[in-house]
Amino acid sequence: MTSHDTIPPAAAIAEETARRVDHFQALLEKAQRAPGQKIIHDLRVSIRRLDAAAGSCRTLLRDRRLVRVTDAAGPLMKPLGKLRDLHVQSELIARYLTEKTPLIERFTDKIHNRIRKHEALVCRAIRRFPKKEPVMFAAKVRKYLATGVFNAAVSETSLRRLALAAQGPVAACRKRYIKSKDMKVFHRLRIALKHLRYTGEMLVTALPHITARDVERIHALQREMGRLRDIDALAQKLKKYFSKNDRDPAARRQLRKITGRRNALLKRCNRRIGKIRLFDLS
């Protein structure tokens, strides 16, 4: 990781923003050729990282036009999200639905058919994406850096404000979730943690208050909450599907197994949420 002392904060932010644009473009091309599970996941993460970069630059520079690239990527997120969820469900089915009854096989076939359908939708959305937007976005950020505007806008105080703004929703959602244990609030907390992580990754080379270890700690909790979200979504879907044929004992056993795994993950997440440490920005 680059030292805080070797690169000025403004240059570190601009460099990370440009790197995220390049990474997004490379993944976009790969996904169009072969929308496999890993590429789809990486492309979604890349869009979210780019969104955090655009939001950070827009806030620092007070230039709302800098968000256009992520506005353009918005129509991609819905089909990417659905395809990613189907890939994960297929993976969880292979892991947990080990008793192959006709009911379970029909459910598995339904998921596989939907995967093929959404792969075509993703390819279509990628073809429609305006390819020039990321290039224009990166060029504008570099121009701000070259003309000194970025240097004037970026200071330790402004970066601390940026980090505090990303931490605010996490603290608020955490407080509400601990009180209510509402799964809708759990989902909002997971999304807030994700945004905080992507913002922290941008600031780790520019702000001495944030370290790579801090970011990894946030990532570990967010990853655990993501696993719970995936298995909870599958359990709800199976419960609805299997209720049409509750005489299948194998289906009931499989559902109990997945529900047990879901409950164990929930307990572990609740413990970690109660102990979560955010960035020390004092």
C-alpha positions in Angstrom: 0.0 0.0 0.0 1.3 3.5 -0.9 2.5 5.6 2.0 0.5 8.6 3.0 3.7 10.7 2.8 4.8 9.8 -0.7 1.7 10.9 -2.7 -0.3 14.2 -2.0 -3.9 13.5 -1.0 -5.4 15.0 -4.1 -3.1 13.0 -6.4 -3.9 9.8 -4.4 -7.7 10.4 -4.9 -7.4 11.2 -8.6 -5.1 8.2 -9.2 -7.5 5.8 -7.4 -10.5 7.3 -9.4 -8.7 6.7 -12.7 -7.7 3.2 -11.7 -11.4 2.4 -10.9 -12.5 3.7 -14.3 -9.9 1.5 -16.1 -10.9 -1.5 -14.1 -14.5 -1.0 -14.8 -13.9 -0.7 -18.6 -11.8 -3.9 -18.6 -14.5 -5.9 -16.7 -17.3 -4.5 -19.0 -15.5 -5.9 -22.0 -15.0 -9.3 -20.3 -18.6 -9.5 -19.2 -19.8 -8.9 -22.7 -17.8 -11.8 -24.0 -18.6 -14.3 -21.2 -20.9 -13.2 -18.4 -19.8 -15.8 -15.9 -20.4 -15.7 -12.1 -17.0 -14.2 -11.1 -17.1 -11.5 -13.9 -20.6 -10.5 -13.0 -19.7 -10.2 -9.3 -16.6 -8.2 -10.1 -18.4 -5.9 -12.5 -21.1 -5.1 -9.9 -18.4 -4.3 -7.3 -16.5 -2.2 -9.8 -19.6 -0.1 -10.5 -20.2 0.4 -6.8 -16.5 1.4 -6.3 -16.9 3.8 -9.2 -20.0 5.2 -7.7 -18.1 5.9 -4.4 -15.3 7.6 -6.4 -17.8 9.7 -8.4 -19.6 10.7 -5.2 -16.4 11.5 -3.4 -15.1 13.7 -6.3 -18.4 15.4 -6.7 -18.5 16.3 -3.0 -14.9 17.5 -2.9 -15.1 19.5 -6.1 -18.8 20.5 -5.9 -19.3 19.4 -9.5 -22.5 17.4 -9.9 -21.6 16.5 -13.5 -19.0 14.1 -12.2 -21.7 11.5 -11.3 -22.8 11.0 -15.0 -20.7 7.9 -15.5 -22.5 6.1 -12.6 -25.9 7.4 -13.8 -25.1 5.7 -17.1 -24.1 2.5 -15.3 -27.4 2.5 -13.4 -29.4 0.5 -16.0 -26.7 -2.2 -15.8 -27.1 -2.8 -12.1 -30.6 -4.3 -12.1 -29.9 -7.2 -14.6 -26.4 -7.7 -13.1 -27.9 -7.9 -9.6 -30.6 -10.5 -10.7 -28.0 -12.6 -12.5 -25.6 -12.5 -9.6 -28.4 -13.6 -7.2 -29.3 -16.5 -9.5 -25.7 -17.6 -9.7 -25.4 -17.6 -5.9 -28.7 -19.5 -5.6 -27.4 -22.1 -8.0 -24.3 -22.5 -6.0 -26.2 -22.8 -2.7 -28.6 -25.3 -4.2 -25.6 -27.5 -5.2 -24.2 -27.3 -1.7 -27.4 -27.8 0.4 -30.0 -29.5 -1.7 -28.2 -32.9 -1.9 -31.4 -35.1 -2.0 -32.5 -35.0 -5.6 -36.2 -35.5 -5.7 -38.4 -34.5 -8.6 -39.6 -31.4 -6.7 -36.0 -30.3 -6.0 -34.9 -31.0 -9.6 -37.7 -28.9 -11.0 -36.7 -26.0 -8.7 -33.1 -26.4 -9.8 -34.1 -26.4 -13.5 -36.1 -23.3 -13.0 -33.1 -21.5 -11.6 -30.8 -22.6 -14.4 -33.4 -21.5 -17.0 -33.6 -18.1 -15.4 -29.8 -17.8 -15.4 -29.7 -18.3 -19.2 -32.4 -15.7 -19.7 -30.6 -13.1 -17.5 -27.3 -13.7 -19.2 -28.9 -12.5 -22.4 -30.3 -9.5 -20.7 -27.0 -8.6 -19.2 -25.2 -8.8 -22.6 -27.9 -6.6 -24.1 -27.5 -4.0 -21.3 -23.7 -4.0 -21.7 -24.0 -3.4 -25.5 -26.2 -0.4 -24.8 -23.8 1.2 -22.3 -22.3 4.5 -23.5 -18.6 3.5 -23.6 -17.3 7.1 -23.7 -18.7 8.1 -20.3 -15.9 6.5 -18.2 -13.2 8.0 -20.4 -14.7 11.5 -20.1 -15.1 11.1 -16.3 -11.4 10.1 -15.8 -10.2 12.9 -18.1 -12.2 15.5 -16.1 -10.7 14.3 -12.8 -7.2 14.4 -14.3 -7.8 17.9 -15.6 -8.9 19.1 -12.2 -5.7 17.7 -10.8 -3.5 19.3 -13.5 -5.0 22.7 -13.1 -4.7 22.7 -9.3 -8.4 22.7 -8.6 -8.2 19.3 -7.0 -5.3 20.3 -4.8 -7.2 23.3 -3.5 -10.4 21.3 -2.8 -8.7 18.3 -1.1 -7.4 18.7 2.5 -7.3 16.5 5.5 -10.3 18.3 6.9 -12.4 17.8 3.7 -11.4 14.1 3.5 -12.4 13.6 7.2 -15.8 15.2 6.4 -16.1 12.8 3.5 -15.4 9.8 5.7 -17.7 11.0 8.4 -20.5 11.4 5.9 -20.0 7.7 4.8 -19.9 6.6 8.5 -23.1 8.4 9.5 -25.6 6.0 7.8 -23.7 3.0 9.2 -24.0 4.3 12.8 -27.6 5.1 12.4 -28.6 1.8 10.8 -26.6 -0.1 13.4 -28.4 1.6 16.2 -31.8 0.9 14.7 -31.0 -2.7 13.9 -29.7 -3.5 17.4 -33.0 -2.1 18.8 -35.4 -3.7 16.3 -33.6 -6.7 14.7 -35.6 -5.9 11.6 -34.1 -7.6 8.5 -35.0 -4.6 6.3 -32.8 -2.5 8.5 -30.1 -5.3 8.4 -30.1 -4.9 4.6 -29.8 -1.1 4.8 -26.9 -1.6 7.2 -25.2 -4.0 4.9 -25.5 -1.5 2.0 -24.2 1.4 4.2 -21.2 -0.7 5.2 -20.5 -1.5 1.6 -20.5 2.2 0.7 -18.3 3.0 3.7 -15.8 0.3 2.6 -15.6 1.6 -0.9 -15.1 5.2 0.4 -12.5 3.9 2.8 -10.6 2.2 0.1 -10.4 5.5 -1.7 -9.1 7.4 1.3 -6.6 4.8 2.7 -3.7 6.4 0.8 -4.8 9.9 1.4 -6.0 10.0 5.0 -3.8 8.9 7.9 -6.8 8.1 10.1 -7.8 5.2 7.9 -5.7 2.0 7.4 -6.0 -1.0 5.2 -6.7 -3.0 8.3 -9.7 -0.8 9.2 -11.1 -1.3 5.7 -10.6 -5.1 5.8 -12.4 -5.2 9.2 -15.4 -3.5 7.6 -15.2 -5.8 4.6 -15.2 -8.9 6.7 -18.4 -8.0 8.4 -20.0 -6.9 5.1 -19.0 -10.2 3.6 -20.6 -12.2 6.4 -23.8 -10.2 6.2 -23.8 -10.8 2.4 -23.7 -14.6 3.0 -26.7 -14.3 5.4 -28.6 -12.2 2.9 -28.0 -14.8 0.1 -29.0 -17.8 2.2 -32.0 -16.0 3.7 -33.2 -15.1 0.2 -32.9 -18.8 -0.9 -34.7 -20.0 2.2 -37.6 -17.7 1.6 -37.8 -18.8 -2.0 -37.7 -22.5 -1.1 -40.3 -22.1 1.6 -42.7 -20.6 -0.9 -41.9 -23.1 -3.6 -42.0 -26.2 -1.4 -45.3 -25.1 0.3 -47.0 -26.2 -2.9 -46.0 -29.7 -2.2 -45.5 -30.1 1.6 -45.8 -33.9 1.4 -42.3 -34.2 0.1 -40.2 -35.2 3.2 -36.9 -34.6 1.4 -37.9 -31.1 0.6 -38.8 -30.4 4.2 -35.4 -31.8 5.3 -33.5 -29.7 2.9 -35.5 -26.6 4.0 -34.7 -27.3 7.6 -31.0 -27.6 6.8 -30.9 -24.3 5.0 -33.0 -22.6 7.7 -30.6 -23.9 10.4 -27.6 -22.5 8.5 -29.4 -19.2 8.1 -30.2 -18.9 11.8 -26.6 -19.8 12.7 -25.3 -17.1 10.4 -27.8 -14.6 11.8 -26.5 -15.2 15.4 -22.9 -14.7 14.3 -23.7 -11.5 12.4 -25.7 -10.1 15.4 -22.7 -10.6 17.6 -20.3 -8.9 15.1 -22.7 -6.0 14.5 -22.8 -5.3 18.2 -19.0 -5.1 18.3 -18.4 -3.3 15.1 -15.6 -0.7 15.1 -15.8 2.1 12.6 -12.9 4.4 11.4 -11.3 6.5 14.2 -11.6 10.0 12.7 -11.0 12.0 15.9 
